[in-house]
Amino acid sequence: MIPGKLVLTDGTVWKGELFGANGVTDGEVVFSTAMAGYEQSLTDPSFQGQVLVFTYPMIGNYGVMSEERDDYGILKYFESDYISVRGVVVNECSESFSHFRGQKSFDAWLTEKNIVGITGIDTRALTQHLRNNGSMLGQILPDDSPVRDFKDITDPNTVNLVAEVSTSEKIIYTPPHQKKRIAMFDFGVKNNIIREFLSRNIEVIRLPWNSDLSLISEKIDGVFFSNGPGDPEVVAPVVSKSVQYALDQKIPFWGICLGNQILALAVGGKTKKMKYGHRGVNQPCRNTETGECVITSQNHGYMVDYSTLPEGWKVLWENLNDGTCEGIRHISLPAYSVQFHPEASPGPEDSAIFFDRFIVQL
C-alpha cells in the first residue's frame, strides 16, 4: 500500500496507507458508529459529498455482496446504484473476507467504484477529535503529495447535493396487489424505503426533487418526502410549495430525515447545523406524547430547531442522548415526520412499524 494522510482544515494530519482507487479526494469528514452495514452506508445518498470515518475497528471482513436486482429493478443489497461518499477512513481494511453472500473484497469494491480510502488511522481518536471540534473539511492524499489550499475546496453544504442524487425522471413501482398509491419526492431516497412501501402493497410514484405536487396527474393517497444530503435550506424554497399543497388539500404527509427538516422549514420553522451530527444505529428516541421509546438508525448533520415551530405544530419525538428534535406533527392535519430512519437495513427494526402507521392514514 502507498503511504497516505488525511489532512483536516484545522491543520491536523492523520497518517496511514491508501487503499481502493488511486488518487486524492476531499469532502466533509464525518463519522459513523455502526458496527456493520458498510455497504449500505457507503451507498446511502445522504452521505453525498462526505468522507466517512468508521469507528468500528475492522471494515470489510464479510466482503461485498453482488449487484443482484429484485423484480422491480432495485439493487437488493445496496441503498442506491452508486457509492455516495467521496472517501473512506478505517482503522483496518480487512484483506480477506468470509460470508456466503460475499462476492469481492472491500478494497476491490472501492477500486472498482473509484473511491479513495485510507487505512491504519486511529478512527476512535479521530472521532473524538471531530466530536470535540465538529465536522470539518478534509483531504485524503498520498503522503508525498502537496496539500491543497482549503479555500479552493468546495464545502458540500453550500451546494445543491439533492439535485445530484435525485432521480431525473418519474419512476412508478407497482406491487402485484396494489392497495394505495403515494407520491414519493426523491431527495436521495434509500432503496429500502421503496422496498418497505412495496412490501406493504403501496404503489410508489418516485418523483424528481423539484417536482410540483399540484401538477401530478395521478390520483394519490399520500405524499412522502425522503431522506437526502446537504443543507435543507438549499432546497426548501423550491419544495415548500408542494408541502403547502399537501397540507392545504389535507393529503396525508410523512417525511424521513431531510423530509422532516423540509417540513419544518415549509411551515415556518428553522433548522440548524449540528456540531458533528448523528450517524449510527443505536440512537434512542422517545415519543413526547406516549413515552414510547425506540432504538433508531440515523444519518444527519442538520436538525429542526424545535423552538421555532409555529402554532399548530409540536415536537413528537426527541433524542434521549441530547434532547434534539427527532420528529414533528401537526395537531390536527395528517402530517408528521421523523428525523431517524425506520427502514434501517441493517440496523434496529423498532421503528419499522412507522410505515404501517402512515399507511393507515391513506
C-alpha positions in Angstrom: 0.0 0.0 0.0 1.0 3.6 -0.6 1.7 5.8 2.5 -1.1 8.4 2.7 -2.6 11.0 5.0 -5.9 12.6 6.0 -5.5 16.4 6.5 -8.2 18.4 8.2 -9.0 22.1 7.9 -7.7 22.7 11.5 -4.2 21.5 10.3 -4.2 18.1 12.0 -2.7 15.3 10.0 -3.6 11.6 10.3 -1.2 9.2 8.6 -2.0 5.7 7.2 -1.9 3.8 4.0 -4.1 4.3 0.9 -6.3 1.6 -0.5 -9.1 1.5 -3.0 -8.7 3.8 -6.0 -5.5 5.7 -6.7 -5.7 9.5 -6.4 -6.8 12.2 -4.0 -10.2 13.2 -2.6 -11.8 15.7 -0.3 -15.1 16.3 1.5 -16.7 17.0 4.8 -15.3 14.5 7.3 -18.0 12.8 9.4 -18.1 9.5 11.4 -20.5 6.6 11.8 -20.6 4.4 14.9 -22.3 1.5 13.2 -20.7 -1.9 13.6 -22.0 -3.4 10.4 -23.6 -2.3 7.2 -20.7 -0.6 5.5 -22.1 -1.4 2.1 -25.4 0.3 2.9 -23.7 3.3 4.5 -21.4 3.9 1.5 -24.4 3.7 -0.9 -26.7 5.9 1.2 -27.2 9.1 -0.9 -27.4 11.1 2.4 -23.5 10.8 2.5 -23.1 12.6 -0.8 -20.1 14.9 -0.6 -18.7 13.4 2.6 -15.6 11.5 3.7 -16.9 8.8 6.0 -14.9 7.6 9.1 -15.9 4.2 10.6 -15.3 3.9 14.3 -15.6 0.1 14.2 -12.0 -1.2 14.2 -12.2 -3.6 11.2 -14.2 -2.9 8.0 -14.6 -5.4 5.1 -14.4 -8.7 6.9 -17.6 -10.0 5.3 -16.8 -8.6 1.9 -19.2 -7.0 -0.5 -22.4 -8.6 -2.0 -23.4 -8.9 -5.6 -25.3 -6.3 -7.5 -28.3 -8.5 -7.9 -31.6 -6.7 -8.5 -35.1 -7.6 -7.4 -38.3 -7.8 -9.6 -38.6 -4.0 -9.5 -35.0 -3.5 -10.8 -33.8 -2.3 -7.4 -30.4 -3.5 -6.1 -31.1 -6.0 -3.3 -28.1 -5.3 -1.1 -27.3 -1.6 -1.6 -29.2 1.7 -0.9 -28.5 3.2 -4.3 -26.8 2.4 -7.6 -23.5 4.1 -6.6 -21.2 4.9 -3.7 -22.1 8.4 -2.4 -19.1 9.1 -0.2 -16.1 10.8 -1.6 -13.6 8.9 0.7 -13.4 6.2 3.4 -11.4 6.2 6.6 -10.9 3.0 8.5 -8.7 1.6 11.3 -8.1 -1.6 9.4 -9.3 -2.7 6.0 -9.7 -6.5 6.1 -7.7 -8.0 3.3 -9.8 -11.2 3.3 -13.5 -11.8 3.8 -15.9 -14.6 4.7 -19.6 -14.5 4.1 -21.9 -16.8 2.0 -23.0 -13.7 0.0 -19.6 -12.1 -0.3 -18.5 -11.6 -3.9 -15.5 -9.3 -3.6 -13.2 -7.6 -1.1 -13.9 -4.1 0.3 -10.6 -2.9 -1.3 -11.6 -4.3 -4.7 -15.1 -2.7 -4.4 -13.7 0.7 -3.7 -11.1 0.3 -6.5 -13.9 -0.7 -8.9 -16.1 2.3 -7.9 -13.1 4.8 -8.0 -13.3 5.7 -4.3 -10.2 6.6 -2.3 -9.7 5.0 1.1 -7.2 5.3 3.9 -6.4 2.6 6.5 -4.3 2.5 9.6 -6.0 5.5 11.2 -6.9 5.5 14.8 -10.5 6.2 13.9 -11.8 6.4 17.5 -9.2 9.1 18.3 -10.2 10.8 15.1 -13.9 10.5 16.1 -13.2 12.1 19.5 -11.4 14.9 17.6 -14.4 15.5 15.4 -16.8 15.4 18.4 -14.7 18.0 20.2 -14.1 20.2 17.2 -17.0 19.5 14.9 -17.2 18.0 11.4 -14.9 19.7 9.0 -13.4 19.5 5.5 -10.6 17.1 4.9 -8.4 15.7 2.2 -7.1 12.2 1.6 -3.9 12.1 -0.5 -0.5 10.3 -0.8 1.9 11.2 1.9 4.3 12.9 -0.5 1.6 15.0 -2.3 1.1 18.7 -1.6 -2.0 19.7 0.4 -4.4 21.9 -1.4 -5.5 25.2 0.0 -8.9 24.6 1.7 -10.1 27.8 0.2 -10.1 26.1 -3.2 -12.2 23.2 -1.9 -16.0 23.4 -2.2 -17.9 22.9 1.1 -20.6 20.3 0.1 -23.1 22.0 2.4 -23.1 25.1 0.2 -24.3 23.3 -3.0 -27.4 21.5 -4.0 -26.5 17.9 -3.3 -30.1 16.8 -3.6 -30.1 17.6 -7.3 -27.0 15.4 -7.7 -28.7 12.3 -6.2 -32.4 12.6 -7.1 -34.0 10.8 -9.9 -34.2 12.9 -13.1 -37.5 11.4 -14.2 -40.6 9.9 -12.8 -40.5 6.2 -12.0 -43.5 4.1 -11.0 -43.2 0.9 -8.9 -46.4 -1.1 -8.9 -46.8 -4.1 -6.5 -48.8 -7.2 -7.6 -51.6 -6.4 -5.1 -51.7 -2.7 -5.0 -53.8 -1.2 -2.2 -52.9 2.5 -2.2 -50.6 5.0 -4.1 -48.2 7.6 -2.8 -46.1 10.3 -4.4 -42.5 10.0 -3.2 -40.3 13.0 -3.5 -36.8 11.7 -4.1 -34.2 13.8 -2.3 -31.8 10.8 -2.3 -34.2 8.1 -1.2 -32.7 4.9 0.1 -33.7 1.7 -1.7 -35.0 0.1 1.4 -37.6 2.8 1.9 -39.0 2.0 -1.5 -38.9 -1.8 -0.6 -40.8 -1.1 2.7 -43.7 0.5 0.8 -43.8 -2.1 -1.9 -43.8 -4.9 0.6 -47.0 -3.3 2.0 -48.6 -3.2 -1.4 -48.3 0.5 -1.8 -47.6 1.8 -5.3 -44.8 4.3 -5.4 -44.6 7.2 -7.8 -41.0 8.3 -7.5 -40.6 12.0 -8.4 -37.6 14.3 -9.1 -36.8 16.5 -6.1 -38.1 19.7 -7.7 -41.5 18.3 -8.9 -44.7 20.3 -8.3 -47.2 18.2 -6.4 -50.1 20.2 -7.7 -49.2 19.1 -11.3 -49.1 15.4 -10.6 -51.6 13.7 -13.0 -52.1 10.5 -11.0 -54.6 10.3 -8.1 -52.6 9.8 -4.9 -53.5 8.8 -1.4 -50.4 10.2 0.3 -47.2 12.2 0.0 -43.8 11.1 1.2 -40.6 13.2 1.5 -37.4 11.1 1.6 -34.0 11.4 3.2 -31.2 13.2 1.4 -27.9 15.0 1.7 -26.8 18.6 2.5 -28.3 21.7 4.0 -32.2 21.6 3.9 -32.3 25.4 3.4 -30.7 24.9 -0.1 -33.8 23.1 -1.5 -36.6 24.2 0.8 -37.5 27.3 -1.2 -38.3 25.0 -4.2 -40.1 22.1 -2.5 -42.0 24.0 0.2 -44.7 24.7 -2.4 -45.5 21.0 -2.6 -45.6 20.7 1.2 -48.1 23.5 1.4 -50.2 22.0 -1.3 -50.4 18.7 0.6 -51.4 20.5 3.8 -54.0 22.6 2.1 -55.5 19.6 0.4 -55.2 17.6 3.6 -53.3 14.8 1.8 -51.6 12.5 4.4 -47.9 13.6 4.6 -44.9 11.8 6.0 -41.2 12.7 5.9 -38.0 10.9 6.9 -34.7 12.7 7.8 -34.3 15.5 5.2 -38.1 15.2 4.8 -38.5 16.1 8.4 -36.3 19.2 8.1 -38.1 20.4 4.9 -41.5 20.0 6.5 -40.4 22.2 9.4 -38.9 24.8 7.0 -42.0 24.8 4.8 -44.3 25.7 7.7 -42.1 28.5 9.0 -39.7 26.7 11.4 -35.9 26.8 11.2 -33.1 24.2 11.0 -29.5 24.5 12.1 -26.3 22.5 11.6 -25.2 20.2 14.3 -21.7 20.1 15.6 -21.0 16.6 14.4 -24.4 15.1 13.6 -26.0 11.7 14.4 -24.7 8.8 12.3 -25.1 5.3 13.6 -27.6 2.6 14.5 -28.1 3.0 18.3 -29.8 6.3 18.8 -32.6 6.1 21.5 -35.7 8.3 20.8 -38.8 8.9 22.9 -42.3 9.8 21.9 -43.2 13.0 23.8 -46.9 12.1 24.0 -46.9 8.4 24.9 -43.4 7.8 26.3 -42.8 5.1 23.7 -39.1 4.5 23.1 -37.4 3.1 20.0 -33.7 2.5 19.1 -33.1 4.1 15.8 -30.7 4.3 12.9 -29.7 7.9 12.0 -27.7 9.8 9.4 -28.0 13.6 9.5 -25.9 16.7 10.2 -28.8 19.2 10.5 -31.7 19.3 12.9 -35.0 21.1 13.4 -34.9 23.9 15.9 -38.0 23.0 17.9 -38.2 26.4 19.5 -39.1 27.9 16.1 -42.1 25.7 15.2 -45.2 27.8 14.6 -48.5 27.4 16.3 -50.3 24.1 15.5 -47.0 22.1 15.3 -45.3 20.2 18.0 -42.3 18.0 18.7 -43.4 14.4 18.5 -40.1 12.6 19.0 -36.9 13.6 20.9 -33.4 12.2 21.1 -32.7 10.8 24.6 -28.9 11.4 24.2 -29.0 15.1 23.6 -32.7 16.2 23.6 -32.7 17.2 19.9 -35.9 17.1 17.8 -36.5 13.7 16.2 -39.9 14.3 14.6 -42.8 16.7 14.4 -46.5 16.6 13.7 -49.5 18.9 13.2 -52.1 18.9 15.9 -55.0 18.3 13.6 -53.8 17.7 10.0 -52.5 14.3 8.8 -48.9 15.5 8.6 -45.9 14.3 10.5 -42.2 13.3 10.1 -39.3 11.7 11.8 -35.6 12.5 11.8 -34.4 8.9 12.1 -34.6 6.0 9.6 -37.4 3.4 10.2 -36.2 1.5 7.1 -32.7 0.8 8.6 -31.1 -2.1 6.8 -29.1 -3.4 8.5 -30.0 -1.7 11.8 -32.6 -1.7 14.6 -36.1 -2.5 13.5 -38.0 -1.0 16.3 -39.4 1.8 14.2 -40.3 -0.2 11.0 -43.9 -0.1 12.2 -44.0 3.6 11.3 -44.6 2.7 7.7 -47.8 0.9 8.8 -48.8 3.9 10.9 -48.5 6.2 7.9 -50.3 3.7 5.6 -53.3 3.6 8.0 -53.9 7.3 7.3 -54.0 6.8 3.5 
